């Protein structure tokens, strides 16, 4: 959508463009809230064009810019910037409260000092907002590392059940036990059938975010958004993989180590449903 097409669009029309784009990518409001940390009520207010429900223009501009970057519609920002301009007097009262002039009989402080203090406090408030977001992300990463470390420690300290129940076998008993015949082991190994290797489906979001839902047979094994430059793999042996893509042109596919021919025939952000069969074929379902 060109910049000339956006001229004259009001907040309601811009919000409708955002809502249709989100739905075309198969994203729910809850998924947008989870990925961007923007409150659900603010998302609905942006899509309905009711900016008055947001906590002031400063935060409204921040939330709208975050949403546009996430949904891939950065070209709408100049129009939003014009509609929600801050002007010379930024909405300081919403962040710091109402300024009360000094009582009569005292000399009022210079207005420039007041403006300087208000600007410093405003910058500090925005910095705290960003710092809080980074703190939450760091805490989530630290929790994942602690869980992984606990699992490794548990595996290293486990003692085989046979040693706990029966103890170590004596040397006398071990001498009386007959040794296995090498020829018998070879025959048994020859009779054991080779295990069939797993078929692997690789989905890489090369050109943008893509929502997917994956079924192995009739069982759903994954549903969510694969972010840009992220790769997901799914394995199967004897059941086909059924995958619904919300933004198929944004991803690269490898099925059993090869790029399917079907990948070049699907254009546009329309949701697509594909079946990856265990014989290597790919079938599109309308």
C-alpha atoms as an extended CHARMM CRD file, in Angstrom:
* protein
*
       286  EXT
         1         1  UNK       CA              0.0000000000        0.0000000000        0.0000000000  PROA      1               0.0000000000
         2         2  UNK       CA              1.5760000000        3.3000000000       -1.1580000000  PROA      2               0.0000000000
         3         3  UNK       CA              1.8560000000        6.4870000000        0.8680000000  PROA      3               0.0000000000
         4         4  UNK       CA             -0.6160000000        8.2370000000       -1.4900000000  PROA      4               0.0000000000
         5         5  UNK       CA             -3.2200000000        5.5320000000       -0.7310000000  PROA      5               0.0000000000
         6         6  UNK       CA             -2.9500000000        6.2930000000        3.0050000000  PROA      6               0.0000000000
         7         7  UNK       CA             -3.6790000000       10.0110000000        2.6360000000  PROA      7               0.0000000000
         8         8  UNK       CA             -7.0920000000       10.8270000000        4.0660000000  PROA      8               0.0000000000
         9         9  UNK       CA             -7.3240000000        7.6100000000        6.0980000000  PROA      9               0.0000000000
        10        10  UNK       CA             -8.6170000000        8.2130000000        9.6090000000  PROA      10              0.0000000000
        11        11  UNK       CA             -7.8720000000        6.1860000000       12.7590000000  PROA      11              0.0000000000
        12        12  UNK       CA            -10.8800000000        3.8900000000       12.2420000000  PROA      12              0.0000000000
        13        13  UNK       CA             -9.8430000000        3.0000000000        8.6720000000  PROA      13              0.0000000000
        14        14  UNK       CA             -6.2200000000        2.4340000000        9.6950000000  PROA      14              0.0000000000
        15        15  UNK       CA             -7.3560000000        0.1970000000       12.5650000000  PROA      15              0.0000000000
        16        16  UNK       CA             -9.4920000000       -1.8300000000       10.1290000000  PROA      16              0.0000000000
        17        17  UNK       CA             -6.4040000000       -2.3830000000        7.9280000000  PROA      17              0.0000000000
        18        18  UNK       CA             -4.5080000000       -3.6730000000       10.9870000000  PROA      18              0.0000000000
        19        19  UNK       CA             -7.3360000000       -6.0370000000       11.9740000000  PROA      19              0.0000000000
        20        20  UNK       CA             -7.7120000000       -7.5160000000        8.4620000000  PROA      20              0.0000000000
        21        21  UNK       CA             -3.9440000000       -8.0130000000        8.1510000000  PROA      21              0.0000000000
        22        22  UNK       CA             -3.7850000000       -9.8010000000       11.5230000000  PROA      22              0.0000000000
        23        23  UNK       CA             -6.6710000000      -12.1180000000       10.6060000000  PROA      23              0.0000000000
        24        24  UNK       CA             -5.1740000000      -12.8830000000        7.1610000000  PROA      24              0.0000000000
        25        25  UNK       CA             -2.0210000000      -14.0910000000        8.9090000000  PROA      25              0.0000000000
        26        26  UNK       CA             -4.0430000000      -16.3720000000       11.1750000000  PROA      26              0.0000000000
        27        27  UNK       CA             -3.0810000000      -14.4690000000       14.3490000000  PROA      27              0.0000000000
        28        28  UNK       CA             -5.4550000000      -14.0860000000       17.2900000000  PROA      28              0.0000000000
        29        29  UNK       CA             -5.5150000000      -11.0780000000       19.6450000000  PROA      29              0.0000000000
        30        30  UNK       CA             -4.1870000000      -13.3100000000       22.4450000000  PROA      30              0.0000000000
        31        31  UNK       CA             -1.1530000000      -14.2950000000       20.3290000000  PROA      31              0.0000000000
        32        32  UNK       CA             -0.3790000000      -10.6240000000       19.6070000000  PROA      32              0.0000000000
        33        33  UNK       CA             -0.6520000000       -9.8230000000       23.3480000000  PROA      33              0.0000000000
        34        34  UNK       CA              1.6850000000      -12.7320000000       24.2040000000  PROA      34              0.0000000000
        35        35  UNK       CA              4.3520000000      -11.7230000000       21.6510000000  PROA      35              0.0000000000
        36        36  UNK       CA              4.2640000000       -7.9040000000       22.0730000000  PROA      36              0.0000000000
        37        37  UNK       CA              3.2470000000       -7.5960000000       25.7730000000  PROA      37              0.0000000000
        38        38  UNK       CA              0.6950000000       -4.9290000000       24.7290000000  PROA      38              0.0000000000
        39        39  UNK       CA             -2.5090000000       -5.2180000000       26.8670000000  PROA      39              0.0000000000
        40        40  UNK       CA             -5.5010000000       -6.7920000000       25.1110000000  PROA      40              0.0000000000
        41        41  UNK       CA             -7.6950000000       -3.7160000000       25.6310000000  PROA      41              0.0000000000
        42        42  UNK       CA             -5.0820000000       -1.5100000000       23.9410000000  PROA      42              0.0000000000
        43        43  UNK       CA             -4.9130000000       -3.8620000000       20.8980000000  PROA      43              0.0000000000
        44        44  UNK       CA             -8.7150000000       -3.7040000000       20.4930000000  PROA      44              0.0000000000
        45        45  UNK       CA             -8.6740000000        0.1090000000       20.9060000000  PROA      45              0.0000000000
        46        46  UNK       CA             -6.0350000000        0.4750000000       18.1580000000  PROA      46              0.0000000000
        47        47  UNK       CA             -7.9440000000       -1.7910000000       15.7460000000  PROA      47              0.0000000000
        48        48  UNK       CA            -11.2350000000        0.0430000000       16.4040000000  PROA      48              0.0000000000
        49        49  UNK       CA             -9.6110000000        3.4850000000       16.0520000000  PROA      49              0.0000000000
        50        50  UNK       CA            -10.6860000000        4.4830000000       19.5910000000  PROA      50              0.0000000000
        51        51  UNK       CA             -7.3330000000        5.9910000000       20.5870000000  PROA      51              0.0000000000
        52        52  UNK       CA             -8.9720000000        7.8940000000       23.4640000000  PROA      52              0.0000000000
        53        53  UNK       CA             -8.9870000000        4.6110000000       25.4360000000  PROA      53              0.0000000000
        54        54  UNK       CA             -5.1580000000        4.5270000000       25.4140000000  PROA      54              0.0000000000
        55        55  UNK       CA             -3.2630000000        6.2120000000       28.3000000000  PROA      55              0.0000000000
        56        56  UNK       CA             -2.2230000000        9.4090000000       26.5220000000  PROA      56              0.0000000000
        57        57  UNK       CA             -0.5700000000       10.1560000000       23.1760000000  PROA      57              0.0000000000
        58        58  UNK       CA              2.9390000000        9.2880000000       24.3590000000  PROA      58              0.0000000000
        59        59  UNK       CA              1.9850000000        5.7030000000       25.2100000000  PROA      59              0.0000000000
        60        60  UNK       CA             -0.4950000000        5.4870000000       22.3070000000  PROA      60              0.0000000000
        61        61  UNK       CA              2.3080000000        6.2380000000       19.8300000000  PROA      61              0.0000000000
        62        62  UNK       CA              4.5770000000        3.6880000000       21.5100000000  PROA      62              0.0000000000
        63        63  UNK       CA              1.9540000000        0.8770000000       21.4500000000  PROA      63              0.0000000000
        64        64  UNK       CA              0.9340000000        1.6170000000       17.8330000000  PROA      64              0.0000000000
        65        65  UNK       CA              4.5540000000        1.6020000000       16.6660000000  PROA      65              0.0000000000
        66        66  UNK       CA              5.2100000000       -1.7460000000       18.4180000000  PROA      66              0.0000000000
        67        67  UNK       CA              2.0730000000       -3.2510000000       16.8340000000  PROA      67              0.0000000000
        68        68  UNK       CA              2.9900000000       -2.0070000000       13.3250000000  PROA      68              0.0000000000
        69        69  UNK       CA              6.5130000000       -3.4790000000       13.5960000000  PROA      69              0.0000000000
        70        70  UNK       CA              5.1150000000       -6.8320000000       14.7810000000  PROA      70              0.0000000000
        71        71  UNK       CA              2.4030000000       -7.1270000000       12.0900000000  PROA      71              0.0000000000
        72        72  UNK       CA              4.7330000000       -5.9290000000        9.2840000000  PROA      72              0.0000000000
        73        73  UNK       CA              2.9300000000       -2.6510000000        8.3960000000  PROA      73              0.0000000000
        74        74  UNK       CA              5.6140000000       -0.0450000000        9.1240000000  PROA      74              0.0000000000
        75        75  UNK       CA              4.4160000000        1.9860000000        6.1260000000  PROA      75              0.0000000000
        76        76  UNK       CA              1.2970000000        3.0250000000        8.1210000000  PROA      76              0.0000000000
        77        77  UNK       CA              3.3670000000        4.8660000000       10.7660000000  PROA      77              0.0000000000
        78        78  UNK       CA              3.7100000000        8.2220000000        8.8900000000  PROA      78              0.0000000000
        79        79  UNK       CA             -0.1000000000        8.4990000000        8.7420000000  PROA      79              0.0000000000
        80        80  UNK       CA             -0.4570000000        7.5870000000       12.4380000000  PROA      80              0.0000000000
        81        81  UNK       CA              2.3320000000       10.0590000000       13.2470000000  PROA      81              0.0000000000
        82        82  UNK       CA              0.3440000000       12.8290000000       11.5710000000  PROA      82              0.0000000000
        83        83  UNK       CA             -2.9500000000       11.8810000000       13.2680000000  PROA      83              0.0000000000
        84        84  UNK       CA             -1.4580000000       11.5280000000       16.7940000000  PROA      84              0.0000000000
        85        85  UNK       CA              1.1340000000       14.2920000000       16.6980000000  PROA      85              0.0000000000
        86        86  UNK       CA              2.4940000000       15.4080000000       20.0650000000  PROA      86              0.0000000000
        87        87  UNK       CA              3.0520000000       19.0410000000       19.0800000000  PROA      87              0.0000000000
        88        88  UNK       CA              5.0730000000       21.4200000000       21.2430000000  PROA      88              0.0000000000
        89        89  UNK       CA              3.2340000000       20.6850000000       24.5130000000  PROA      89              0.0000000000
        90        90  UNK       CA              3.6830000000       16.9450000000       25.1890000000  PROA      90              0.0000000000
        91        91  UNK       CA              1.0020000000       15.4360000000       27.4350000000  PROA      91              0.0000000000
        92        92  UNK       CA              3.1120000000       15.8630000000       30.5450000000  PROA      92              0.0000000000
        93        93  UNK       CA              0.0320000000       16.0290000000       32.8050000000  PROA      93              0.0000000000
        94        94  UNK       CA             -0.7960000000       12.3650000000       32.0550000000  PROA      94              0.0000000000
        95        95  UNK       CA              2.6650000000       11.2480000000       33.1500000000  PROA      95              0.0000000000
        96        96  UNK       CA              3.5030000000       13.6310000000       35.9930000000  PROA      96              0.0000000000
        97        97  UNK       CA              0.1980000000       15.1160000000       37.1620000000  PROA      97              0.0000000000
        98        98  UNK       CA             -0.9870000000       18.7250000000       37.1390000000  PROA      98              0.0000000000
        99        99  UNK       CA              1.5100000000       21.5150000000       37.7660000000  PROA      99              0.0000000000
       100       100  UNK       CA              0.4150000000       23.9110000000       40.5660000000  PROA      100             0.0000000000
       101       101  UNK       CA              1.7700000000       27.4750000000       40.3220000000  PROA      101             0.0000000000
       102       102  UNK       CA              3.4940000000       28.9380000000       43.4060000000  PROA      102             0.0000000000
       103       103  UNK       CA              1.3250000000       31.0010000000       45.8220000000  PROA      103             0.0000000000
       104       104  UNK       CA              1.2170000000       34.7490000000       45.4620000000  PROA      104             0.0000000000
       105       105  UNK       CA              3.8450000000       36.6550000000       47.3490000000  PROA      105             0.0000000000
       106       106  UNK       CA              6.6560000000       34.3590000000       46.2060000000  PROA      106             0.0000000000
       107       107  UNK       CA              8.6560000000       34.7050000000       43.0340000000  PROA      107             0.0000000000
       108       108  UNK       CA              7.7370000000       31.9910000000       40.4770000000  PROA      108             0.0000000000
       109       109  UNK       CA             10.5420000000       29.7730000000       39.2620000000  PROA      109             0.0000000000
       110       110  UNK       CA             11.7260000000       30.0860000000       35.6710000000  PROA      110             0.0000000000
       111       111  UNK       CA              9.5210000000       28.1670000000       33.2380000000  PROA      111             0.0000000000
       112       112  UNK       CA             12.5930000000       26.8340000000       31.4550000000  PROA      112             0.0000000000
       113       113  UNK       CA             13.6790000000       25.0060000000       34.6060000000  PROA      113             0.0000000000
       114       114  UNK       CA             10.2030000000       23.4900000000       34.9180000000  PROA      114             0.0000000000
       115       115  UNK       CA             10.2540000000       22.2930000000       31.3090000000  PROA      115             0.0000000000
       116       116  UNK       CA             13.7510000000       20.8380000000       31.7410000000  PROA      116             0.0000000000
       117       117  UNK       CA             12.6890000000       18.8750000000       34.8410000000  PROA      117             0.0000000000
       118       118  UNK       CA              9.5330000000       17.6130000000       33.1240000000  PROA      118             0.0000000000
       119       119  UNK       CA             11.4840000000       16.4620000000       30.0570000000  PROA      119             0.0000000000
       120       120  UNK       CA             14.0170000000       14.6110000000       32.2460000000  PROA      120             0.0000000000
       121       121  UNK       CA             11.1900000000       12.8830000000       34.1340000000  PROA      121             0.0000000000
       122       122  UNK       CA              9.4550000000       11.9570000000       30.8770000000  PROA      122             0.0000000000
       123       123  UNK       CA             12.6340000000       10.4010000000       29.4600000000  PROA      123             0.0000000000
       124       124  UNK       CA             13.1290000000        8.5230000000       32.7450000000  PROA      124             0.0000000000
       125       125  UNK       CA              9.5690000000        7.1500000000       32.5800000000  PROA      125             0.0000000000
       126       126  UNK       CA             10.0620000000        5.8530000000       29.0320000000  PROA      126             0.0000000000
       127       127  UNK       CA             13.4260000000        4.3430000000       30.0100000000  PROA      127             0.0000000000
       128       128  UNK       CA             11.8300000000        2.5240000000       32.9470000000  PROA      128             0.0000000000
       129       129  UNK       CA              9.1790000000        1.1140000000       30.6040000000  PROA      129             0.0000000000
       130       130  UNK       CA             11.8470000000       -0.3360000000       28.2800000000  PROA      130             0.0000000000
       131       131  UNK       CA             13.9200000000       -1.5910000000       31.2360000000  PROA      131             0.0000000000
       132       132  UNK       CA             10.9070000000       -3.4390000000       32.6600000000  PROA      132             0.0000000000
       133       133  UNK       CA             10.3400000000       -5.2070000000       29.3350000000  PROA      133             0.0000000000
       134       134  UNK       CA             14.0250000000       -6.2750000000       29.1280000000  PROA      134             0.0000000000
       135       135  UNK       CA             13.9250000000       -7.4490000000       32.7570000000  PROA      135             0.0000000000
       136       136  UNK       CA             10.9680000000       -9.7410000000       32.0590000000  PROA      136             0.0000000000
       137       137  UNK       CA             12.7260000000      -11.2730000000       29.0240000000  PROA      137             0.0000000000
       138       138  UNK       CA             15.9660000000      -11.8280000000       30.9920000000  PROA      138             0.0000000000
       139       139  UNK       CA             14.0220000000      -13.4890000000       33.8370000000  PROA      139             0.0000000000
       140       140  UNK       CA             12.3430000000      -15.8960000000       31.3990000000  PROA      140             0.0000000000
       141       141  UNK       CA             15.7220000000      -16.8440000000       29.8500000000  PROA      141             0.0000000000
       142       142  UNK       CA             17.2650000000      -17.3660000000       33.3070000000  PROA      142             0.0000000000
       143       143  UNK       CA             14.3810000000      -19.6590000000       34.3330000000  PROA      143             0.0000000000
       144       144  UNK       CA             14.8920000000      -21.8170000000       31.2160000000  PROA      144             0.0000000000
       145       145  UNK       CA             18.6300000000      -22.1370000000       32.0070000000  PROA      145             0.0000000000
       146       146  UNK       CA             17.9110000000      -23.1740000000       35.6260000000  PROA      146             0.0000000000
       147       147  UNK       CA             15.4530000000      -25.8860000000       34.5140000000  PROA      147             0.0000000000
       148       148  UNK       CA             17.9730000000      -27.2280000000       31.9680000000  PROA      148             0.0000000000
       149       149  UNK       CA             20.7290000000      -27.3020000000       34.6350000000  PROA      149             0.0000000000
       150       150  UNK       CA             18.4820000000      -29.1920000000       37.0910000000  PROA      150             0.0000000000
       151       151  UNK       CA             17.7010000000      -31.8680000000       34.4740000000  PROA      151             0.0000000000
       152       152  UNK       CA             21.4130000000      -32.3850000000       33.7150000000  PROA      152             0.0000000000
       153       153  UNK       CA             22.2630000000      -32.7230000000       37.4330000000  PROA      153             0.0000000000
       154       154  UNK       CA             19.4710000000      -35.2530000000       37.9670000000  PROA      154             0.0000000000
       155       155  UNK       CA             20.6920000000      -37.4510000000       35.0890000000  PROA      155             0.0000000000
       156       156  UNK       CA             24.2950000000      -37.3340000000       36.3540000000  PROA      156             0.0000000000
       157       157  UNK       CA             23.3670000000      -38.4040000000       39.9030000000  PROA      157             0.0000000000
       158       158  UNK       CA             20.9600000000      -41.2560000000       39.0320000000  PROA      158             0.0000000000
       159       159  UNK       CA             22.1110000000      -44.7290000000       40.1640000000  PROA      159             0.0000000000
       160       160  UNK       CA             21.0380000000      -47.8180000000       38.1530000000  PROA      160             0.0000000000
       161       161  UNK       CA             18.2290000000      -49.7030000000       39.8810000000  PROA      161             0.0000000000
       162       162  UNK       CA             20.0720000000      -53.0450000000       39.4950000000  PROA      162             0.0000000000
       163       163  UNK       CA             23.0030000000      -51.7900000000       41.6190000000  PROA      163             0.0000000000
       164       164  UNK       CA             20.6620000000      -50.5520000000       44.3830000000  PROA      164             0.0000000000
       165       165  UNK       CA             18.5960000000      -53.7640000000       44.5950000000  PROA      165             0.0000000000
       166       166  UNK       CA             21.1760000000      -56.5350000000       44.0550000000  PROA      166             0.0000000000
       167       167  UNK       CA             24.5800000000      -54.9040000000       44.5690000000  PROA      167             0.0000000000
       168       168  UNK       CA             27.6660000000      -55.6830000000       42.4880000000  PROA      168             0.0000000000
       169       169  UNK       CA             28.0180000000      -59.3520000000       41.3310000000  PROA      169             0.0000000000
       170       170  UNK       CA             30.8500000000      -61.3270000000       42.9430000000  PROA      170             0.0000000000
       171       171  UNK       CA             33.8630000000      -62.4980000000       40.9320000000  PROA      171             0.0000000000
       172       172  UNK       CA             33.0460000000      -66.1540000000       41.7000000000  PROA      172             0.0000000000
       173       173  UNK       CA             29.5400000000      -65.8750000000       40.2870000000  PROA      173             0.0000000000
       174       174  UNK       CA             30.7680000000      -64.0710000000       37.2080000000  PROA      174             0.0000000000
       175       175  UNK       CA             33.2150000000      -66.9350000000       36.4330000000  PROA      175             0.0000000000
       176       176  UNK       CA             30.4130000000      -69.5390000000       36.4910000000  PROA      176             0.0000000000
       177       177  UNK       CA             28.2920000000      -67.6180000000       33.9770000000  PROA      177             0.0000000000
       178       178  UNK       CA             28.6770000000      -68.8940000000       30.3780000000  PROA      178             0.0000000000
       179       179  UNK       CA             29.9850000000      -66.4020000000       27.8640000000  PROA      179             0.0000000000
       180       180  UNK       CA             27.7130000000      -65.5620000000       24.9130000000  PROA      180             0.0000000000
       181       181  UNK       CA             28.5740000000      -67.2190000000       21.6440000000  PROA      181             0.0000000000
       182       182  UNK       CA             29.8270000000      -64.7490000000       19.0000000000  PROA      182             0.0000000000
       183       183  UNK       CA             28.1400000000      -66.7020000000       16.2080000000  PROA      183             0.0000000000
       184       184  UNK       CA             24.7920000000      -66.6180000000       18.0340000000  PROA      184             0.0000000000
       185       185  UNK       CA             25.0160000000      -62.8450000000       18.4530000000  PROA      185             0.0000000000
       186       186  UNK       CA             25.6220000000      -62.4300000000       14.7320000000  PROA      186             0.0000000000
       187       187  UNK       CA             22.5920000000      -64.5800000000       13.8510000000  PROA      187             0.0000000000
       188       188  UNK       CA             20.3680000000      -62.6690000000       16.2240000000  PROA      188             0.0000000000
       189       189  UNK       CA             21.6380000000      -59.3850000000       14.8230000000  PROA      189             0.0000000000
       190       190  UNK       CA             20.9330000000      -60.5600000000       11.2820000000  PROA      190             0.0000000000
       191       191  UNK       CA             17.3530000000      -61.4970000000       12.1660000000  PROA      191             0.0000000000
       192       192  UNK       CA             16.5920000000      -58.0980000000       13.7880000000  PROA      192             0.0000000000
       193       193  UNK       CA             15.0710000000      -55.7640000000       11.1340000000  PROA      193             0.0000000000
       194       194  UNK       CA             16.6670000000      -52.3640000000       10.5540000000  PROA      194             0.0000000000
       195       195  UNK       CA             14.7580000000      -49.4630000000       12.0850000000  PROA      195             0.0000000000
       196       196  UNK       CA             13.2340000000      -47.1140000000        9.5270000000  PROA      196             0.0000000000
       197       197  UNK       CA             14.6480000000      -43.5580000000        9.7830000000  PROA      197             0.0000000000
       198       198  UNK       CA             12.2770000000      -40.7360000000       10.7010000000  PROA      198             0.0000000000
       199       199  UNK       CA             10.9630000000      -38.3280000000        8.0810000000  PROA      199             0.0000000000
       200       200  UNK       CA             11.7830000000      -34.7050000000        8.9650000000  PROA      200             0.0000000000
       201       201  UNK       CA              9.8310000000      -31.5620000000        7.9930000000  PROA      201             0.0000000000
       202       202  UNK       CA             11.7710000000      -28.3010000000        8.3830000000  PROA      202             0.0000000000
       203       203  UNK       CA              9.9630000000      -24.9160000000        8.3990000000  PROA      203             0.0000000000
       204       204  UNK       CA             12.1200000000      -21.7590000000        8.3970000000  PROA      204             0.0000000000
       205       205  UNK       CA             10.5270000000      -18.2620000000        8.5990000000  PROA      205             0.0000000000
       206       206  UNK       CA             12.9540000000      -16.6010000000        6.1690000000  PROA      206             0.0000000000
       207       207  UNK       CA             10.9140000000      -13.5810000000        5.0370000000  PROA      207             0.0000000000
       208       208  UNK       CA              8.6790000000      -12.7860000000        8.0450000000  PROA      208             0.0000000000
       209       209  UNK       CA              6.5270000000      -14.2010000000       10.8590000000  PROA      209             0.0000000000
       210       210  UNK       CA              4.2220000000      -17.1420000000       10.0340000000  PROA      210             0.0000000000
       211       211  UNK       CA              1.5070000000      -18.7660000000       12.1410000000  PROA      211             0.0000000000
       212       212  UNK       CA              1.3110000000      -22.5790000000       11.6970000000  PROA      212             0.0000000000
       213       213  UNK       CA             -0.7570000000      -25.5020000000       13.0220000000  PROA      213             0.0000000000
       214       214  UNK       CA              0.7950000000      -29.0090000000       12.6660000000  PROA      214             0.0000000000
       215       215  UNK       CA             -0.9710000000      -32.3880000000       12.9480000000  PROA      215             0.0000000000
       216       216  UNK       CA              0.7540000000      -35.7930000000       12.9730000000  PROA      216             0.0000000000
       217       217  UNK       CA             -2.0580000000      -37.9850000000       11.7170000000  PROA      217             0.0000000000
       218       218  UNK       CA             -5.0740000000      -36.7660000000       13.7470000000  PROA      218             0.0000000000
       219       219  UNK       CA             -3.0010000000      -35.4830000000       16.6980000000  PROA      219             0.0000000000
       220       220  UNK       CA             -2.0640000000      -31.8010000000       16.9390000000  PROA      220             0.0000000000
       221       221  UNK       CA              1.6260000000      -31.4760000000       17.8190000000  PROA      221             0.0000000000
       222       222  UNK       CA              2.1630000000      -27.7150000000       17.4400000000  PROA      222             0.0000000000
       223       223  UNK       CA              0.2790000000      -24.4260000000       17.0240000000  PROA      223             0.0000000000
       224       224  UNK       CA              1.8470000000      -20.9890000000       17.1810000000  PROA      224             0.0000000000
       225       225  UNK       CA              3.8280000000      -18.2740000000       15.3850000000  PROA      225             0.0000000000
       226       226  UNK       CA              7.2770000000      -18.9980000000       13.9480000000  PROA      226             0.0000000000
       227       227  UNK       CA              9.1330000000      -15.6990000000       14.0940000000  PROA      227             0.0000000000
       228       228  UNK       CA             11.4130000000      -14.4170000000       11.3590000000  PROA      228             0.0000000000
       229       229  UNK       CA             14.7560000000      -16.3270000000       11.0520000000  PROA      229             0.0000000000
       230       230  UNK       CA             13.3850000000      -19.0420000000       13.4130000000  PROA      230             0.0000000000
       231       231  UNK       CA             13.3250000000      -22.7280000000       12.3420000000  PROA      231             0.0000000000
       232       232  UNK       CA             10.9820000000      -25.4940000000       13.5200000000  PROA      232             0.0000000000
       233       233  UNK       CA             11.3980000000      -29.2300000000       12.7430000000  PROA      233             0.0000000000
       234       234  UNK       CA              8.8440000000      -32.0290000000       13.0220000000  PROA      234             0.0000000000
       235       235  UNK       CA              9.4890000000      -35.7980000000       12.7640000000  PROA      235             0.0000000000
       236       236  UNK       CA              7.2670000000      -38.6790000000       11.7270000000  PROA      236             0.0000000000
       237       237  UNK       CA              7.7180000000      -42.3260000000       10.7310000000  PROA      237             0.0000000000
       238       238  UNK       CA              4.4550000000      -43.8070000000        9.5150000000  PROA      238             0.0000000000
       239       239  UNK       CA              1.9240000000      -40.9280000000        9.6720000000  PROA      239             0.0000000000
       240       240  UNK       CA              1.5600000000      -37.9250000000        7.3360000000  PROA      240             0.0000000000
       241       241  UNK       CA              2.0750000000      -34.3720000000        8.5950000000  PROA      241             0.0000000000
       242       242  UNK       CA             -0.7780000000      -31.9140000000        7.9460000000  PROA      242             0.0000000000
       243       243  UNK       CA              0.2600000000      -28.2440000000        8.2030000000  PROA      243             0.0000000000
       244       244  UNK       CA             -1.8260000000      -25.0510000000        7.9330000000  PROA      244             0.0000000000
       245       245  UNK       CA              0.2050000000      -21.9160000000        7.1480000000  PROA      245             0.0000000000
       246       246  UNK       CA             -1.0260000000      -18.3860000000        7.8990000000  PROA      246             0.0000000000
       247       247  UNK       CA              1.6490000000      -16.6770000000        5.7470000000  PROA      247             0.0000000000
       248       248  UNK       CA              3.1150000000      -19.3420000000        3.4560000000  PROA      248             0.0000000000
       249       249  UNK       CA              5.2420000000      -17.0230000000        1.2230000000  PROA      249             0.0000000000
       250       250  UNK       CA              7.2490000000      -16.0160000000        4.3200000000  PROA      250             0.0000000000
       251       251  UNK       CA              8.6880000000      -19.5330000000        4.9120000000  PROA      251             0.0000000000
       252       252  UNK       CA             11.0930000000      -22.0020000000        3.2730000000  PROA      252             0.0000000000
       253       253  UNK       CA             10.2090000000      -25.7170000000        3.4580000000  PROA      253             0.0000000000
       254       254  UNK       CA             12.3590000000      -28.8630000000        3.3840000000  PROA      254             0.0000000000
       255       255  UNK       CA             10.6110000000      -32.2550000000        3.4360000000  PROA      255             0.0000000000
       256       256  UNK       CA             12.8350000000      -35.3170000000        3.8240000000  PROA      256             0.0000000000
       257       257  UNK       CA             15.8790000000      -33.1610000000        2.9590000000  PROA      257             0.0000000000
       258       258  UNK       CA             14.4140000000      -31.6720000000       -0.2550000000  PROA      258             0.0000000000
       259       259  UNK       CA             12.4680000000      -28.5420000000       -1.2090000000  PROA      259             0.0000000000
       260       260  UNK       CA              8.9910000000      -29.6130000000       -2.4330000000  PROA      260             0.0000000000
       261       261  UNK       CA              7.8620000000      -28.3490000000       -5.8510000000  PROA      261             0.0000000000
       262       262  UNK       CA              4.5530000000      -27.2490000000       -4.2470000000  PROA      262             0.0000000000
       263       263  UNK       CA              6.4210000000      -24.4590000000       -2.3910000000  PROA      263             0.0000000000
       264       264  UNK       CA              6.8020000000      -22.3830000000       -5.6000000000  PROA      264             0.0000000000
       265       265  UNK       CA              3.1020000000      -22.5650000000       -6.5720000000  PROA      265             0.0000000000
       266       266  UNK       CA              1.4920000000      -20.8230000000       -3.5890000000  PROA      266             0.0000000000
       267       267  UNK       CA              1.4730000000      -17.0320000000       -3.6410000000  PROA      267             0.0000000000
       268       268  UNK       CA              0.0010000000      -14.3520000000       -1.3740000000  PROA      268             0.0000000000
       269       269  UNK       CA             -0.8120000000      -14.2860000000        2.3890000000  PROA      269             0.0000000000
       270       270  UNK       CA             -3.9350000000      -16.4860000000        2.0370000000  PROA      270             0.0000000000
       271       271  UNK       CA             -3.8480000000      -19.3700000000        4.6100000000  PROA      271             0.0000000000
       272       272  UNK       CA             -2.7580000000      -22.6630000000        2.9860000000  PROA      272             0.0000000000
       273       273  UNK       CA             -3.2080000000      -26.3110000000        4.0790000000  PROA      273             0.0000000000
       274       274  UNK       CA             -0.6170000000      -28.8830000000        2.9180000000  PROA      274             0.0000000000
       275       275  UNK       CA             -0.2420000000      -32.6300000000        3.6100000000  PROA      275             0.0000000000
       276       276  UNK       CA              3.3060000000      -34.0610000000        3.6590000000  PROA      276             0.0000000000
       277       277  UNK       CA              2.9390000000      -37.7820000000        2.9230000000  PROA      277             0.0000000000
       278       278  UNK       CA              5.4390000000      -40.3940000000        4.1040000000  PROA      278             0.0000000000
       279       279  UNK       CA              6.2430000000      -41.3830000000        0.4930000000  PROA      279             0.0000000000
       280       280  UNK       CA              7.6720000000      -37.8710000000       -0.0700000000  PROA      280             0.0000000000
       281       281  UNK       CA              4.7040000000      -36.3620000000       -1.9280000000  PROA      281             0.0000000000
       282       282  UNK       CA              3.0850000000      -33.0290000000       -0.9620000000  PROA      282             0.0000000000
       283       283  UNK       CA             -0.6610000000      -32.4440000000       -1.4750000000  PROA      283             0.0000000000
       284       284  UNK       CA             -2.4400000000      -29.0650000000       -1.2120000000  PROA      284             0.0000000000
       285       285  UNK       CA             -5.8880000000      -29.1250000000        0.4180000000  PROA      285             0.0000000000
       286       286  UNK       CA             -8.3530000000      -26.3640000000       -0.5760000000  PROA      286             0.0000000000
